[in-house]
């Protein structure tokens, strides 16, 4: 994406805009077999929830989203399983913030007891 700093002609306030090319992204195949279009905003929401009250700049989330989008496009496939997207999000969070990674993993993998948490924490070490 292209980042531009601009200035309002009326109030002279400066602001940032981001320009991205419109790409044809694959359909996401959910667990139940239904398909929906890839929504970057939905992924951003997953990151936002996992990173709630964590000291991670939004620029890191943007880079992670760009990285995931590039991986999906590089596949060249018309469909991508939701499970693969979840794993990509987990990998990005693992590098970004361990607490956010555990938060996301607990929901994504449907942890049922403390042992599930301990297993993930052990894998981090």
Beta strands, then each sheet from edge to edge (+ up, - down):
strand 1: 2-7
strand 2: 14-19
strand 3: 27-29
strand 4: 35-37
strand 5: 79-81
sheet 1: 1+ 2-
sheet 2: 4+ 3- 5-
end
